[in-house]
Amino acid sequence: MTNSVAITLENFQQIIIEGSKSKLVFVDFWAQQIPESLELRDKLASALANHGDTMIFATVDCETQGQIAQQFGIQGLPTAILVKEGQPIDGFSGPQTDETINELLAKYLPKEQDLLLNHAIAMLAENKLSDASTAITQAYQLDNERADIKLVLADVYLQTGKATEADTLLQTIKMIDQDSYYQSLMAKLELANQAAESPEIKALEQQFSNEPDNIDVQHQLAAQYSQVNRHEDALVILFRLVQKDGSDMVSKDLLLDVLKSLPDGDALANKFRRKLYTLMY
């Protein structure tokens, strides 16, 4: 019972009234002489073991705290009541199966995609793009319709140079969900697109077209692509050079520099590392 708090007259105000303003409080009423109530108490303790961040599990021993049971109007045991802001909002009485317990909790506990979304937002704030990318991708796999998940995923895409993916995702955001966050992402996307088509890049692309064997021009173009997050375009150029001449250490070093600039676990980085490994061995 390490994850539960026993309710007494002394802590009733603190837990039931004040505590339920910031978290849901699941209050379980039990008595030693009623085995069914002990069984429900233990099932709830197990079900709530990993949800201390969002729900307080409180127990009331009706033998010693009868006054509290009366205050809740408890008619019989086992009974459990969910409290929010000091008021009962749900609950059940009588023996319960694991299924009925989980059904009720599912209505109030955060879903896995909510936890992943919150983690991704926290990781973005700390500029940990790899962790943010992993979490928000998993959240999107669980629910690919929610606008809040799509927006954070689009943000990660933009910060990792995947403007095309971000654009595709942002086009699916409905007008009702086009809030200030959406507007800021659209502005970032516009800047990314402008940078990707800079005069310097256009000039180098033209020069590359005219001098397809000029390695220096290809290095310059790859560097420009990398700076505006067009990482795949840069990697394609550099890998082609390394593939053509295995002794071209300048191209290989530039290729490795681009790979290092990508977040850990990035699919594009993994793809080109495998290609490079195959080439070398």
N, C-alpha and C positions, 0 to 999 in steps of 0.2 A: 504493500500500500504506500510505497514511497512517493508516488506521484499524486497523492490525494492530501487534502487538508480537512481535518476534523472540525466541524462547526460547533461552537459553543456560544453561550450568550455574550461572552467577552469579545469574540472576533466576528460575530454576526454582522455588525454594521460594516466592518472593514472588508469582509469577503463578499457577502451577499449584496449589500447595498452599493458600496464604493467600488469593489472589484468588478462587479457586473457592468460598470459604466465603460470600462475599457476592454473587457473580455467577456465572453459568454461563461456562465457558471453552471455546470451540471451538478445538481444537488441530488445525492442518492440517500434514501432513508432506509435504515436497516435495523434489525434487532437480532441478538444472538440466538434467541429461541425460534427464529423463523429461517430455516435453511435456504428457502428460495430467495430471501432478501440478501443473504450472504453471497449466494451464487450470482445474483445480478450485480451486486457491488463489485465482485471480483472481475466479472466480464467487462463492466464499464471501465474499471481500472486498467485492464489490458487494452481495451479499444482506444483509450485516451492517452496511453503511455507516451506516445510521441507527439502529442499535440498541446503541450504545455504553453507554447507561445500564443495560442489562440483560444484556449479553453481551460478554465480552472475546474478541476474535479473536486467537489466538496462532498463530504459524507456526514450524515447526522445519525448518531446512535440514539434511537428512539427510547431506549431504556433510561439513559441518563439525560437526554435532552428533549424530553417530552414537550416542554413548553414551545420549542422551535417547531416540532412536528405539528402541534396544535395551530401555531401561527400560519403554517402553510395549509392547514385544513386537511391533513393526511387522514384518509379513511381506513387504509389498510396497507399491508406490505406484501411484496416489494413495490416501491414507488420511486420514480426518479423524475425530477422536474428541471427543465432548462430555463435559466433565468437571465434576462437581459435588462440592464438599467433598473434593477430591483423588482422587475415584474416577470411572472411566469409566462413563457411564450410557447412551450411545447413540453412533451414528456410522455411517460407511459406508466401503467401500473400492471401488476401481475408479472409472472415469469416471462422472460424474453429470450428469443434465440439470438445467436450472433448476427443472423441476417437482419432481423428487425432492428437491432441496435445500430448496425451499420447503415441501414436505410435512413434512420433518423439523423445520425451524425452526418451523413452525406449532404443533408440539406443545409448544414450550418458550418461544417469545417471547410477550409479552403481546399480547392481542387489542386491536384499536382501541378497543373499548368499555371495556377496562380503563384505557387511557391517558386516555380522555375522563372516565371516572369519577374517576380520581385527580386530574385537572385540576379537575373540578367541586368536589371536596372541598377542594382547596387554595384555590380562588376563594371558596368559602363561608367558609373560615377568615379570609379577608381582607375579608369582607363585600362582595365584588364579585358582586352577585346577577345582574347581566346576563350576565357571563361564565360564571358557574356554571350559569345557566339554559340557555344555548346548548349548553354541553358535555354536561350531563346529559340534555337532550332528544335530542341526537344519539346518546348511548349507549343511551337507551331505544328509539330507533328501530332500532338494530342488534340489541338483545336486550331484549324487553319481558317476559321471564319471570324475570330475575334479581332476587332480593329486594334485594340491596345497591344495585342501580341504582334500583329502585322507591323505596327508603327515602330516598335522596338527592334524588330528584325530588320526593317528597312534602314533604321539608324545604324545598326551593326554593319549592314551591307555597305552603306555610304562610307563608314569609317574604315572599312577594309578594302575599299576600292572597287566594290561591285555595284557600280552605278546602274548598269542595265537591269540587274536583279532588283535593285531598290525601285527603279522606275516601274517595272512590271508589277511589283507588290503595291506601290502607292496608287497605281491606277485602279486597284480593286477596292480602295477605301471609299465607302459611301459618303454622300454629302453630309449626312447627319453626324458623321464621325470626323469630319475635316476640321479639327480644332487647331489651337495655336501650335501644338507639337507637329501636327501634319503640315501646317504652313511653313514651319521652320525647316522641316525635312525637304519640302519642295524647293525652298530657297537653296539649301545645301546641294540638292540634285542639280539645280540650274548652274550653280558655281562649278560643280564637278564636270558638267557637260561643256561649259565654256573653257575650262582648263584643258580638257581633253582635246579640244580643237583649237589650241592656241596657235598664233602665227608661227612660233618657233617650231612646233611639231609639224605644221603643214609644210613649212619650208624644208624640214629634214625629210619628210615623207616624199616630197617632190625630188629632192636630191638623191634619195635612196632609189627612187624609181628610175632616175637617169643613170645612177652608178650602182647597180645591184651588187657589185663585188667590192665596193668600198667599205672595208671593215670599220674604219674610224667613224664613218657616217652611221653605220649600224649601231656602234657603241653609243654614240650621242643620242640617237633616236630611242634606243632601249632605256637610256638614263632618263630622258624626258618622259617616256611612257611611265616609268616607275614613279617619277615624281608626282604625276597626276593620277596615281593609283590604277593605271592601265597595266597591271602587273602581268597579266597573261600575254598581252602583246609583247611586252619586254622579254618575257621568258621564251616565247616562241623564237624571237630573233636570236637571242643568245644561245639557246639550245641548238639551233640550226648551225651556228658557227662552231660550237664545240663538237657537234656531230661530224662536221666537215673536216675539222682539224683538231684531233685530240691533244696536240701539243700547244694549242692556243690558250695559254694560261690567263691572259687578260680577260678573254671572253668567259672563261670558267669562273674566275674570281668575281666578275660582274654578275654572273648568273647566281653564284652563291650569295652575293650581297642582296640581290632581290629576294631570294628565298628566305634569308634571315630577317628581312623586313616584314614578312608575313607572320600572322599570329601562329602560335603553336597549334598543331592539329588542323591547320587550314587545308582544305581539300586540294586547292590548286598547288600549294607547296608540296604536299604529299605526292601528287601526280608527277610533278617534275623531278622530285627527288628519286622516285622510282625509275623514271626515264634515264636520269643521270647515272644511277647505280647500274642499270642494265647496260648502259653504254661503256661504263668503266670496267665491268666484270663480265 
